[in-house]
Amino acid sequence: MADPFKQCSCRKTWKSRDDFLSDPQVEFVGYQVSVKKPEEGLFLFNHKVCKTTLGLEVVCFADLYDGPVYTQSKMGTTECPAYCLKENNFEICNIECSMAHIRKLIPIIRSWPKK
């Protein structure tokens, strides 16, 4: 038997990423940045049933975005709007930064159809 995609502390299990994202009891609530390794940043979700916050690494969702991925971080420069430093800021970042593609994943995840 394959490992589940995610299990909550209340023992609710989601078999796949689609099951997780399409669950109406799962709500996207934020992004916790990892400056040195952007793919290790966490997307934060609340499980409404038990009020648990679940963190899943960005890498679990990276294939949902097919645009450019930049290697250089612009964090701390005058170009950077610092959206990533605000956990519940969902704005898109349009600068050529190593975290810009992650910002573009947010609306994809937030607009995922719920069952």
Buried (B, 14 or more C-beta within 10 A) or exposed (E): EEEEBBEBEEEBEBEEBEBBBBBEEBBBBBBEBBBEEBBEBBBBBBBEEEEEBBEBBBEBBBEEBEEEBBEEBBBEEEEBBEBBEEEEBBEEBEBEBBBBBBBBBBEEBEEBEEE
